[in-house]
Amino acid sequence: MAAWVDSHCHLFLADEAAGTLIGRARQAGVAWVMCPGTDLGSSLEARSLAAEHAGFVLWSAGLHPHDAASWARQGGRISSLAVEAAAVGECGLDFYRDLSPRQDQVAAFRAQLELAGRLAKPVVVHCRDAFSEVHAELERAQLGERAVLHCWTGGPKWTKRFADLGVTFSFAGPVAFETGDTVRRGAAEAPPERTMVETDTPYLSPPPHRGEPNEPARVALVGAALADVWGVDVDEVAALTSETATRVFGGPR
């Protein structure tokens, strides 16, 4: 069985116990997962899960753009946690929901990119309806493949532009959706050696599980969709994406 890495799953948001999900993931051939924090509380939860499931769960500390207005209150503690985490984030820009003022989103994102640069750690980036702005910030930060574009949904034009920055792409359920043609055309332009797969548990469950809570065991379905796009064997996608995840995040500890 091919070994997979789920490069982005919020185990702390799932209804089922993390241990149950991890058990099914192992049976499905998942070697390890990355569990990103989205604020101070969830970053601490992710750290606890990684300690409880050492060797299978990596974690990151960060502040999601939805909560960017709280960076002044949470940023110091999140920055301290990031020192021991495998990565910084989930952070970025979300101009679709705009749940924090855009200037606060940019300030918090920029601070976390600078933090990742100082710590020489990868950063998990959320980008929704803010391709131009995220591109400008990543071009400024010059983090190369350590900038991970989580749940990438850009089309061919933006994929090529971001690829020129040397970033890493991570694809989730939308690459397998019936409505995912733009994502698939983008995936066709993503460098296979700088691509990962994820579930974004508990969100974005791929077919045939649309509408159900997602879980890491389904990451192979995302990989299968990517294999169709690239015209390669599924085992090759598993090997490529797992190698990239290990190179970028450092692998299980």
N, C-alpha and C positions, 0 to 999 in steps of 0.2 A: 504494500500500500504506500502511495506517495505521501511524504511528510509535508504538512502545510504549516504556515505561520499566519495567524490572524493578527494583522498589524494594528488593529484598532477595535477594541470592544469594551463597552462600559458595563463590566460585570456587576457593578454596584447598583445599576439601574434595573437589572433584570428582576422579574417576579420570583423566579426559581432561585434556589440557593446556588452560589457560585460553585460549590463542590459538585453539585449535580450537573451543571453545565460543563464543567471541566471534565468530568467523567465521560460524558457523551462526546466531547471534543476529542479526547484521547482515543476513543473507540473509532472515531471518524478519521484518524490519522493526523490530527493537529499536534504539532510538536511543542509549540508554546504560543503565548499571546501577549500583546501589549495592551495594558489597561490605562488609558489616559484620564487624568483628573480634569475637571472643568471649573473648579473653584477650590477654595481652601479645604472645605469639608470633604469633597469627593476625592481630592488629592490624598488626604489622609486615609480615606477608605481604600483607595487604590494601593497605597503603601501597605496597609494591613493585609489586604488580599495577597499581595506579592510575598509578604513574610509568611503567610499561612500556606501558600502554594509555591514555595521556593522551587526554582527550576522549571516552572511552567508559566508563571505570570511575571512580566515586567511592568513597571508603572512609570507614569510621568506626572509632573506637577505643573499646573497652569491655570489660567483664567480664560474661560470662553468669552467670545465677544458679547454674548447676551448679558453677561454680568460685568462688562468692562468698566462700568461706572464705579465699581467697588475696588478697583485696583489700588487706590490710595489706602484703603483699609486692609486689604488682603495681600498686597504685592510683596511686602517685606517678608511675611511668613512663607508665602509661596516660593519666593526666591531662595530662602533658606532650605526648604524641602527639595528644591531642584538640585541642590548640590549632591544629594544622595540618590536622586532619581535617575532613571536611564535616559530621560528626555525632558524637555520643557514643552508645555502645552497640555491640553488643546487650547490654542489661541488663534486669533485671526480677525477677519472682518466679515460681518453678516449685515449687508445692506438690504436684505430681503425682509427680515422681520424688524430690524432696527430697534431692538429691545434696550439698547444703550445708545446714548447720543454718539453720532459718528466720530466726533472729535475725541471722545473718551475711548472708543474702540481703537482708533489709530494710535493713541498714546499708549494704551495697554499692550497692543500688539507690538509696537516699536520697542517698548521696554522689555518684552519677553524675547524678542529677536536679539536684542543686545545682551540679555542674560544668557541665551544659548551660545552666542558668540564668545562671551567671557568664559563660560564653562566648557567650551568646545564640545557641546552636546547637541544631538538632533533636536529639532523643534517640530511639533505636530501642528499643522496649519489648517484652519477652517476657512473656506472661501465660498461665500454665497452672494451672488449678484455684486461682486466687488473685484472682478478679475483685474481690471486696470490698476486699482489701488493696491491690491496684494502684490501684483507684479512689481510695482514701483518700490514697495517696502522690501521685497526680497532682493531686488536688484541693488538696493542700497545696502542691504545687510551682507550680501556676498557669502552665503552659507553653503552654496553648492548642494551636494546630495544630502546634506544634513537637514535641509528644509524639506519636510515631508508633506505633500499636498494630499491631505486625508479626504477620502470620499470624492475623488476628482470627478467633476462632471463637465469639464470644459470640452468644447468641440475642437476640431483640428487646428484652427488658427491659434487659439490660446494655448493648446497643448504644445505646439511648436515653439511659441514664444517663451513659455516657461521652461521647456526642455533646453533652450539655449542658455538658461541660467544654471543648468546642471542639477536641477532639483530632482527629488524622487517622487513618483506618482503612486498613490494607493487607490485602487479601485474597489468599490463596494457593490451592493445589490443592483443599483441602477444600470450597470453595464449589462445586466441580464434581463432588465425589464422590457416588456413589449414596446414601451415608449422611449427606450433608451438608445435610439439610433444615433443621436448626437454624441452621446457618451461613447458609443462603440466606434464612431468615426474618429473621435479624439483618441481613444485607446490605440487605434491603428497607428497613430503617430508617436505614441509613448515609447521611449527606448526600453526594450525588454530588460536590459541589465540595470535599469533604474526604476523598476516597477514592483509594487507589492499588492497584496490582496487583503481585504478586511471584511468584517461583517457590520461594523458599527452597531453591534448588539446594544440594546434590543430593537434597533430600528432597521428599516430597509431590507426586510427579509426577501431573498431572491425567490423567483418561481422554482418549484410549485408551492411555495409557502407564503405568497403574498398575503398580507393582512394578519399574519401571525407574528408573535414576538420572535425576533431573530436571536441566534445563538452561534457561538464559535464553530460548532460542528458543521455549519452550513457554508463555511468559507470555501470549500471545494467547489460549490456551485458557482461562486464568483469566478474561481479559477477556470472552470470549464467554459464559462462564457468568454473569458479572455483568450482561451485556447482557440475558440472558434474564430475570434476576431483576427488573431495572429496566424491562424492556419497551422498550428503546431499541436503536438501531443500534450494531453493534460499533465502527464508526468513531467514534461519539460517546463511547463508553467510553474508547477509545484517547486521544482528544483531552482529555477531562476528567481522566483519571488521569495523563497525561503532564504536563499543565499543573500539577496539584497537586504532582507530584514535583519539578518544576522550581522551583516556588514554595517548597516546604519545604526541599529539599536544595541548591538553588542551581544545579542543572544541571551539565553537564560543564565541565571546566576545561582 
